[in-house]
């Protein structure tokens, strides 16, 4: 099975780290709504989705590693995953772990997938940030929780933001900017560009500004991959396609 998998340059120096931002895969000749699916929330056949997960893990060399996801609701809840007892950790839009041989993952189809890593303590986290999650500050919340739970310095974290919709294609109304500005007015500056009755929002730049404010060094933040809406041959895009599949982003450590 052919799979598009993007990895972060320079993260290969972290021995034992397993990660990736996936794109479309499976039968590329199928229409978008018939695509190879991983999310049980898409309304597909659960047994077919289970088979898809097995096929995916074999294709990317993770047969012996569990990938734990969550039921995403565009909120700011971060789940602490200690073991692979369930495939779904619960309801939330972020997961963090220090358990070996386990990956945490999020699904996205325009929203920003963020992967966090602390290479010394071998801590990993995955976050799903749409505009609502970004307005709620889910990325800096993940930093705060990892600091509290694992007693780490935010400056030790490395963060990568994967393929997501860019300001070239992400047109939203001023009510979105107003909700974000309620808590992130300074961070919104330069990431929101009014155009007539609506405007363009740069979600990755906004999350970057929040991460900088949370203590992540600029040199530890990377943006990987293109705008999903501009590259629908390679990535799912809810804005461009309507109801679509989702791409998986995952991270974890081999023991």
Beta strands, then each sheet from edge to edge (+ up, - down):
strand 1: 3-6
strand 2: 17-25
strand 3: 66-71
strand 4: 78-80
strand 5: 88-91
strand 6: 94-97
strand 7: 102-108
strand 8: 112-118
strand 9: 123-129
strand 10: 158-161
strand 11: 171-173
strand 12: 192-195
strand 13: 198-201
strand 14: 221-223
strand 15: 247-253
sheet 1: 1+ 2- 15+ 7- 3- 5-
sheet 2: 4+ 6+ 9- 8+ 10- 14-
sheet 3: 11+ 13- 12+
end
